[in-house]
Amino acid sequence: MDRIAITGGAPLKGTIPIYGAKNSALKLQAAVLLSSEPLVLENMPDLADTRFMAQLLASLGVEVAWIKEARTLRLHAGDISSTIAPYDQVRKMRASFNVLGPLLARAGHATVSLPGGCAIGARPVDLHLKAFEAMGADIHIEQGYVKAAALRGLKGAEIEFPFVSVGATEHAMLAAVLAQGDTVLKNVAREPEIIDLAECLNAMGARIEGAGTGEIRIRGVTSLKGVKHRVVADRIEAGTYAMAAAAATGDVLLEGARAEHLGALIEVLRNAGVEVMSEANGLRVKRANGRLAPVDFGTEPFPGFPTDLQAQTMALLCLADGQSRIRETIFENRFMHAPELARLGAQIAVQGNEAVVTGVERLIGAPVMATDLRASVSLVIAGLAAEGETIVNRVYHLDRGFEGLEAKLAGCGARIERQRGD
Ligand code: EPZ
């Protein structure tokens, strides 16, 4: 298994290009199933997860072509040859579950494995299934599989979600665009990835209004056409490198990052004493020497502070001059990085959904183990700031969501390398 070795203490200076958002790309990939014409996705992140999704689509009959040098993925679902997503594929990557809605909308039926829980929490899909039922689908769970059918087509419905879910909002949109009649989705997620998906679907001929607000209205259409779409910049990747620049003391331009997608993070960084400036082609993050101030924050759906940046921010605050409080309100088990950060000398007390981080003057490198995608990159950030060598094991988690991480950081002066394992 590959590991990443970091010798901390080098300041970061330079430019880091921000690629397309993984969490948008995966849903855009699923959207190809809605049309018999090609979908071309530009600014595609080349990641274990997006490759995996492409393989799943290929197993359903989609033609897949990566044009690597152009960072483009061309997908074409002329015919759908299978409507089954097996356990092994959905278990390895939860976003695979997102093929259910488009298959149901286009083919009238689908059999997709239930994703099950994962390291950060139970993560049920009840809201997704209730939305499809409201649209007239018959849903049965048999031997761990969701068997869904709407043989005479899905019907528009009014659906009010009991709480905000990114996945359920996107999945309901993916199904409703081809339903008969109007769908109103209330209490929906407002993440930039939702807007990106709506923009792509609308370019394909869908009629979606309100994406980015709490209510989305969709007028069903009978077919969608092929388009070329540019995946929105990854705000989580941008926020992660912002945190790395702050932790390692540096001056980094995050090329392509959009301030309007990172408001809550920028506020936390500024409160900690980090300079963040919008420039024409991205965001500049600058931190001088000297201790950071502690900050209290809690994770919330957009526009609140993203749970996907909580671990990275905790790594930074380990070095603040005082006590920070972090509340995780989205997932029930998303502090697994805390004991690993403690191996570097961090002082973190976790109680329930709150972590109290008492800043220390310095961290000292140590071997650590990645437990999930965002946790693993928080260990890289801590390693960049720590004295001596940090070895991050199990970096396959990292490869799911950060393309070219070592090269991007090394390009700014970090001493970081991948050590290839078996
Ligand atoms: C998406 O997950 C992202 N994944 C996550 O990123 C991200 O952390 C999360 O949104 C929140 O922003 C992808 O886009 C592939 P939710 P999702 O539905 O859609 C509960 C990463 O590191 N819930 O908004 O699964 C759920 O358990 C990943 O890139 C139900 O109870 O998140 C959670 O507590 C990790 N029933 C809360 O809602 C449901 O039917 C919010 O989850 C659906 C969700």
Residues whose N, C-alpha, C, O or C-beta is under 5 A from the ligand:
A	BS01	EPZ	N23 A95 A122 R123 P124 V125 D126 L127 H128 V164 S165 V166 G167 A168 T307 D308 I330 F331 L373 R374
